Amino acid sequence: MTTTDITTPTESTCVKKCMDIHQIKQYLPHRYPMLLVDRVLDWESGKTITAIKNVTANEEFFNGHFPHKPVMPGVLMIEAMAQTAAILSFLTMDIKPDENSVVYFVGIDNARFKRPVEPGDQLVMNVEILRVSRGIWKYKAVGSVDGQTAVEADLMCTIRSATDASQPAGK
């Protein structure tokens, strides 16, 4: 019988650029069931981040999407990549958001869904900052499973104070 050695990220394999769920919660206001980033594997300030979402059969959305063939909704894959992008933005600015910080979508372009994401999959999200201008962050985001692209999109977001959230972006 042959065994395969499966390596998973642990504290020993993460030098200093990893984040566990407790650290992630310091950068995102989301909580169950909307917190969609389980671990950050690596990041480089102002450039890129790689994070994972472990997709389990216990996810609430699988009860109705679809009971006979569970598939992670595309909007949640996009949301998971946006949450990953938000973490990178806060790390790049070297700040932790306060309770008044809100990250809003400004646009989603070129979204493509290339393969279903199912229970048991690990969605690996790679996000790259393309530019930051007038408070608008633009990213290239790709989510993959087992090395195959599952989803990709260009995301645009802005970070606002909850008191300024009703103001137009870019002002």
Protein Blocks (a to p, Z undefined) as FASTA:
>chain_A
ZZdddddddfklpmklcccfklmmmmpcbdcfkbccfbdfbdcehiaccddddddfklmk
lmmmcfklccddfklmmmmmmmmmmmmmmmmnopacdfkbccddfbdchiacfbdcdehi
acddddddfbdcehiacddddddeehiafbdcddddddddfklmmpcehZZ
